[in-house]
């Protein structure tokens, strides 16, 4: 299911970052009275009621300026508007309506996006008289809030999520495997997809950053249906020179959120980089099925030990995803490319695997007999039973006597027992423990 994107937009110093921090529940954006503090776009996952969405904090829009920084911020905000599904247009209720607000409103009307007009700094009933002048925009009824005092935020978010039913209605079939191909720029992601498809779907170029947006391609083979998501390459902020690439980062992470299987493409001539670790870390945190593909293997001088040494080095760098399989390919020559979808399908099957409760408890019972649960303080851990409650990823709940008796070494042991007993290669598993009092 597609996660909606909400952008907070307005001129400088109207309280965008303060509102952003209140919604995500953390002090993520720098809050300062100096215009232009928020330069890089900041985005976080947020939730209201049953709805989950991605929230973007943007820099202030300043139209009448020759300052390069403000010009850059305006371009960034325009791209955020293009990316967003819903826009929170925030104005300053203390200052009142100014020409800068009119310019922003004019730009937003052209976007044809769903817009929520929010009047900030309405700290008391007396301040609500300042709302009426903002009806001039013709953007509906202004919603009064106070970001600093957290007043009116619930009413505002209620209005925002009203648009999500339309945004989230994606009639996607459950039997279609969604695969995101991610990685740094110029590692061969588009070339790999083109080789799989046997046709040119994405532009293939040696210029890093050619693929700016995510491109979905529906594809069928003899046995399965796939959606291949080709994403823009992720690169370090210090190396992002073109404004549009800031939003390539957001869309790449957004593609990981949408996929079932994440294929990380690594350049064999460069090895694992810090960016590779960050990309894979994001997919790991989202509990996606993961396949690691090492491309340009044809460009490596090899001997009998090259493969084992190279794989060992990668595993050391990416030790937090020991469950991910590896495939060494050449998108240029086609070497082992035919195995990419086969292995991705296997990862997906494990990602969707469901274990019967009887068999699961038999395995756990045997594991506790081999290695007794620990005594913590004066109590011994008791495991009443275990059940799988979800898939994509597989999620297990252990019902126990007392959470204080849990020890990380034993929970790791149980985690390993489940992995060793069932095939969960290519996917993380989520294990939770719930206390259940014994009946006397």
Legacy VTK file of the C-alpha trace (Angstrom):
# vtk DataFile Version 3.0
C-alpha trace
ASCII
DATASET POLYDATA
POINTS 440 float
0.000 0.000 0.000
1.322 3.369 -0.983
2.204 5.607 1.963
0.919 9.172 1.454
3.367 12.071 1.491
2.443 15.305 3.293
4.550 18.453 2.810
4.521 21.451 5.151
4.890 24.596 3.022
4.970 28.342 3.753
7.127 31.435 3.741
10.079 31.658 6.176
9.594 31.802 9.934
5.904 30.886 10.152
6.527 27.805 12.338
6.903 24.975 9.805
9.664 23.138 11.674
7.936 23.516 15.043
4.787 21.969 13.562
6.853 19.202 11.937
8.477 18.358 15.281
5.118 18.273 17.057
3.615 15.863 14.536
6.538 13.401 14.426
6.964 13.620 18.187
10.650 14.422 18.123
12.900 17.440 17.792
14.144 16.584 14.307
14.169 19.952 12.573
16.194 22.854 13.956
13.815 25.483 15.302
15.140 29.049 15.192
13.771 32.521 14.530
16.322 33.073 11.764
14.720 32.638 8.317
16.289 29.911 6.206
17.374 27.581 9.015
15.752 24.550 7.351
17.760 24.137 4.160
17.941 20.403 3.499
14.597 18.676 3.279
13.742 16.659 6.358
11.300 13.770 6.242
10.010 11.341 8.860
7.314 8.707 9.192
4.272 9.921 11.088
0.966 8.446 12.184
-2.461 9.801 13.040
-5.331 7.517 14.073
-5.054 4.492 11.750
-3.170 6.352 9.032
0.574 6.262 8.409
2.253 8.825 6.176
5.577 10.479 5.362
5.908 14.085 6.519
8.295 16.525 4.803
9.550 19.748 6.371
10.498 22.306 3.714
12.464 25.525 3.738
10.660 28.846 3.597
9.626 30.215 0.200
11.019 33.677 -0.480
10.116 35.131 -3.882
11.631 38.603 -3.903
15.274 37.811 -3.192
18.602 37.562 -4.991
20.063 35.308 -2.293
21.175 32.029 -3.869
20.310 30.094 -0.714
16.680 31.258 -0.768
16.436 30.628 -4.516
17.664 27.074 -3.934
15.199 26.584 -1.080
12.337 27.752 -3.276
13.246 25.210 -5.954
13.441 22.537 -3.259
9.995 23.438 -1.975
8.535 23.379 -5.485
9.868 19.834 -5.829
8.368 18.918 -2.472
4.998 20.188 -3.682
5.326 18.060 -6.791
6.188 15.005 -4.677
3.462 15.452 -2.044
-0.063 14.068 -2.067
-1.365 16.562 0.519
0.056 19.994 1.390
-0.194 21.806 4.708
0.001 25.519 3.834
0.996 27.287 7.046
0.722 31.042 7.637
1.465 33.309 10.610
-1.646 34.410 12.550
0.303 36.965 14.572
1.863 38.753 11.585
-1.267 38.471 9.472
-1.571 38.134 5.717
1.432 39.455 3.753
2.363 39.499 0.064
4.650 36.488 0.533
1.653 34.398 1.613
-0.248 35.447 -1.508
2.670 34.325 -3.702
2.799 30.932 -1.973
-0.974 30.506 -2.269
-0.804 31.328 -5.988
1.898 28.689 -6.489
-0.068 26.067 -4.530
-3.268 26.648 -6.505
-1.346 25.912 -9.710
-0.178 22.587 -8.259
-3.756 21.203 -8.228
-2.863 19.312 -5.016
-5.066 18.914 -1.954
-4.277 21.840 0.361
-4.982 22.349 4.067
-4.743 26.025 5.070
-3.364 26.301 8.608
-3.048 29.547 10.591
-0.300 29.144 13.196
0.381 31.103 16.416
-3.292 31.295 17.379
-2.521 31.000 21.073
-5.816 32.263 22.504
-9.482 32.852 21.635
-8.701 36.508 21.056
-6.223 35.571 18.318
-8.933 33.721 16.358
-10.130 37.078 15.004
-6.984 36.994 12.847
-8.327 34.056 10.836
-10.783 35.952 8.668
-8.334 37.739 6.386
-6.963 34.376 5.190
-10.296 33.486 3.560
-9.003 35.697 0.744
-6.964 32.756 -0.566
-10.057 30.768 -1.500
-8.479 27.603 -0.101
-11.277 26.647 2.230
-11.745 27.302 5.929
-8.511 28.201 7.744
-7.661 25.882 10.646
-6.321 27.674 13.741
-3.388 26.018 15.544
-0.588 26.835 17.941
2.457 24.668 17.225
4.274 25.773 20.357
1.295 24.928 22.602
0.077 21.924 20.550
-3.367 23.501 20.161
-5.617 22.462 17.273
-3.223 19.849 15.873
-5.776 17.057 16.142
-8.360 18.996 14.139
-5.725 19.812 11.533
-4.607 16.171 11.172
-8.238 15.045 10.949
-8.553 17.245 7.864
-5.272 15.969 6.406
-6.168 12.263 6.642
-9.537 12.830 4.971
-7.634 12.863 1.689
-5.813 9.584 2.366
-8.648 7.297 1.324
-8.181 8.487 -2.231
-4.395 8.450 -1.950
-4.191 4.961 -0.487
-6.635 3.239 -2.818
-4.214 1.226 -4.900
-5.811 -1.856 -6.316
-2.712 -3.971 -6.079
-3.029 -7.726 -6.318
-1.531 -9.704 -3.465
0.063 -12.195 -5.846
2.256 -9.555 -7.538
5.786 -9.474 -6.132
6.980 -5.875 -5.820
10.748 -5.547 -6.118
12.690 -2.329 -5.532
16.144 -2.143 -7.083
18.165 0.285 -4.969
21.748 1.426 -4.580
24.153 4.268 -5.166
24.154 6.096 -8.495
25.893 4.409 -11.401
26.078 0.880 -9.972
24.020 -0.586 -12.822
20.459 -0.674 -11.471
18.773 0.364 -14.720
21.061 -1.905 -16.750
20.086 -4.841 -14.543
16.376 -4.190 -14.975
16.782 -3.766 -18.726
18.640 -7.072 -18.944
15.878 -8.783 -16.965
13.152 -7.296 -19.131
15.016 -7.802 -22.360
14.042 -4.320 -23.460
14.970 -0.721 -22.728
12.484 0.508 -20.116
14.746 2.951 -18.241
17.388 5.241 -19.695
20.752 3.503 -19.417
23.664 5.857 -19.021
27.053 6.084 -17.344
26.086 9.502 -15.968
25.190 9.136 -12.287
21.671 10.289 -11.478
20.109 9.647 -14.903
17.122 7.941 -13.308
15.598 10.769 -11.297
12.272 9.219 -10.308
11.094 5.730 -9.458
9.867 3.864 -12.532
7.460 0.944 -12.080
7.467 -1.831 -14.663
4.951 -4.666 -14.643
6.495 -7.946 -15.789
5.436 -11.576 -16.010
7.384 -14.751 -16.581
6.149 -18.334 -16.858
5.262 -18.621 -13.171
5.060 -15.216 -11.480
3.927 -11.612 -11.790
6.321 -8.848 -10.785
6.481 -5.099 -10.444
10.058 -3.867 -10.806
10.712 -0.498 -9.192
13.818 1.199 -10.594
14.876 3.900 -8.145
17.094 6.924 -8.373
20.522 6.365 -6.831
21.136 7.511 -3.283
24.207 9.626 -2.671
25.699 11.557 0.224
24.217 15.004 0.829
27.636 16.619 0.420
27.731 15.286 -3.136
24.219 16.330 -4.125
24.682 19.275 -6.421
21.510 19.222 -8.480
18.429 20.295 -6.526
16.236 17.587 -7.991
18.433 14.858 -6.487
17.354 15.819 -2.973
13.952 14.386 -3.819
15.469 11.393 -5.553
16.578 10.370 -2.062
13.029 10.650 -0.708
11.594 8.725 -3.631
14.193 5.973 -3.301
13.356 5.428 0.366
9.692 5.707 -0.584
10.239 2.875 -3.104
11.678 0.682 -0.348
8.522 1.333 1.697
6.397 0.160 -1.235
8.270 -3.033 -2.079
8.203 -6.612 -0.827
11.755 -7.460 -1.861
14.611 -4.954 -1.781
17.517 -5.713 -4.110
20.610 -3.754 -3.128
23.014 -3.439 -6.051
26.674 -3.051 -5.060
29.477 -2.083 -7.440
32.119 -4.836 -7.278
34.837 -2.355 -8.268
34.061 -0.215 -5.203
32.950 -2.750 -2.611
30.569 -1.872 0.220
30.346 1.846 0.948
28.800 3.818 3.787
25.844 4.650 1.562
25.237 0.950 0.862
25.078 0.331 4.604
22.594 3.177 5.066
20.345 2.017 2.232
20.332 -1.556 3.475
19.843 -0.372 7.053
16.668 1.427 6.003
15.314 -1.724 4.299
16.302 -3.820 7.323
14.487 -1.461 9.711
11.403 -1.709 7.502
11.597 -5.527 7.706
11.713 -6.035 3.950
12.926 -9.159 2.210
16.491 -8.437 1.081
18.729 -9.702 -1.717
22.256 -8.355 -2.195
23.458 -8.285 -5.813
27.106 -7.556 -6.574
27.269 -6.122 -10.103
30.255 -5.634 -12.464
31.766 -8.927 -11.303
33.219 -9.313 -14.805
35.539 -6.361 -14.117
37.271 -8.042 -11.152
40.540 -9.938 -11.615
39.944 -13.288 -9.958
41.797 -16.245 -8.518
40.579 -19.241 -6.507
40.058 -17.175 -3.350
38.545 -13.987 -4.823
34.892 -14.945 -4.418
35.182 -16.164 -0.815
37.299 -13.199 0.279
35.020 -10.673 -1.404
31.882 -12.218 0.090
33.488 -12.359 3.543
34.372 -8.653 3.354
30.794 -7.768 2.378
29.347 -9.890 5.173
31.604 -8.188 7.709
30.423 -4.759 6.555
26.763 -5.793 6.426
26.748 -8.020 9.504
23.293 -6.812 10.578
21.672 -8.670 7.655
23.216 -12.129 7.972
19.987 -13.580 6.571
20.378 -11.887 3.147
21.591 -14.058 0.224
24.260 -12.850 -2.211
24.430 -13.042 -5.984
27.441 -11.991 -8.093
26.462 -10.854 -11.590
27.343 -8.750 -14.595
24.423 -6.745 -15.980
26.618 -5.892 -18.961
27.359 -9.478 -20.059
24.238 -11.053 -18.550
26.262 -13.343 -16.272
23.886 -14.935 -13.694
21.242 -12.247 -14.299
18.724 -15.045 -14.942
19.074 -16.013 -11.263
18.066 -12.600 -9.889
14.292 -13.118 -10.146
14.578 -16.738 -8.993
16.366 -15.694 -5.828
14.073 -12.693 -5.322
11.081 -15.026 -5.562
12.613 -17.335 -2.948
13.143 -14.366 -0.615
9.509 -13.371 -1.147
8.261 -16.882 -0.398
10.169 -16.861 2.892
8.929 -13.331 3.583
5.393 -14.721 3.215
6.017 -18.019 5.029
3.538 -19.104 7.703
4.430 -21.786 10.265
1.622 -23.879 11.830
1.299 -23.233 15.560
1.632 -26.928 16.468
4.909 -27.372 14.614
6.239 -24.073 15.931
5.572 -25.010 19.556
7.095 -28.423 19.038
10.325 -26.750 17.895
10.303 -24.267 20.780
9.530 -27.035 23.292
12.488 -29.061 22.046
14.716 -25.956 22.166
13.799 -25.242 25.813
14.545 -28.869 26.750
17.993 -28.675 25.131
18.748 -25.354 26.804
16.639 -24.437 29.822
15.343 -20.865 30.126
17.452 -18.723 32.455
16.730 -17.731 36.039
16.780 -13.952 36.407
16.683 -12.848 40.024
14.458 -15.393 41.742
12.323 -16.234 38.717
12.793 -18.591 35.810
11.492 -17.697 32.376
8.467 -19.792 31.395
7.280 -19.983 27.797
3.617 -20.951 27.638
3.338 -21.073 23.889
4.330 -19.313 20.683
2.272 -18.378 17.654
2.825 -16.663 14.325
0.494 -13.691 13.993
1.503 -12.179 10.670
3.546 -12.465 7.474
5.445 -9.988 5.288
7.542 -10.148 7.456
6.906 -13.256 9.584
5.914 -12.082 13.058
5.910 -14.310 16.150
4.634 -13.730 19.671
5.911 -15.696 22.679
3.582 -15.715 25.665
5.666 -15.839 28.838
5.282 -15.560 32.593
7.336 -12.437 33.320
9.118 -10.002 30.989
11.735 -9.325 33.680
13.034 -12.883 33.169
13.997 -12.201 29.548
17.713 -12.179 28.809
19.103 -11.086 25.458
21.254 -14.217 25.115
18.214 -16.494 25.445
16.016 -14.440 23.139
18.826 -14.610 20.579
18.944 -18.391 21.103
15.214 -18.705 20.417
15.542 -16.456 17.374
18.299 -18.705 16.000
16.272 -21.848 16.710
13.398 -20.548 14.587
15.785 -19.599 11.785
17.586 -22.964 11.879
14.333 -24.936 11.907
12.570 -23.093 9.105
13.758 -21.487 5.878
13.745 -17.740 6.428
16.670 -16.885 4.155
16.267 -13.425 2.676
13.856 -12.035 5.245
13.971 -10.643 8.734
11.664 -12.095 11.367
9.918 -10.113 14.081
9.720 -11.759 17.523
7.848 -10.165 20.410
7.227 -11.305 23.970
3.996 -10.780 25.896
3.408 -11.389 29.566
0.527 -13.656 30.497
-0.251 -14.315 34.127
-0.817 -17.925 35.158
-4.265 -18.810 36.390
-4.192 -19.924 40.023
LINES 1 441
440 0 1 2 3 4 5 6 7 8 9 10 11 12 13 14 15 16 17 18 19 20 21 22 23 24 25 26 27 28 29 30 31 32 33 34 35 36 37 38 39 40 41 42 43 44 45 46 47 48 49 50 51 52 53 54 55 56 57 58 59 60 61 62 63 64 65 66 67 68 69 70 71 72 73 74 75 76 77 78 79 80 81 82 83 84 85 86 87 88 89 90 91 92 93 94 95 96 97 98 99 100 101 102 103 104 105 106 107 108 109 110 111 112 113 114 115 116 117 118 119 120 121 122 123 124 125 126 127 128 129 130 131 132 133 134 135 136 137 138 139 140 141 142 143 144 145 146 147 148 149 150 151 152 153 154 155 156 157 158 159 160 161 162 163 164 165 166 167 168 169 170 171 172 173 174 175 176 177 178 179 180 181 182 183 184 185 186 187 188 189 190 191 192 193 194 195 196 197 198 199 200 201 202 203 204 205 206 207 208 209 210 211 212 213 214 215 216 217 218 219 220 221 222 223 224 225 226 227 228 229 230 231 232 233 234 235 236 237 238 239 240 241 242 243 244 245 246 247 248 249 250 251 252 253 254 255 256 257 258 259 260 261 262 263 264 265 266 267 268 269 270 271 272 273 274 275 276 277 278 279 280 281 282 283 284 285 286 287 288 289 290 291 292 293 294 295 296 297 298 299 300 301 302 303 304 305 306 307 308 309 310 311 312 313 314 315 316 317 318 319 320 321 322 323 324 325 326 327 328 329 330 331 332 333 334 335 336 337 338 339 340 341 342 343 344 345 346 347 348 349 350 351 352 353 354 355 356 357 358 359 360 361 362 363 364 365 366 367 368 369 370 371 372 373 374 375 376 377 378 379 380 381 382 383 384 385 386 387 388 389 390 391 392 393 394 395 396 397 398 399 400 401 402 403 404 405 406 407 408 409 410 411 412 413 414 415 416 417 418 419 420 421 422 423 424 425 426 427 428 429 430 431 432 433 434 435 436 437 438 439
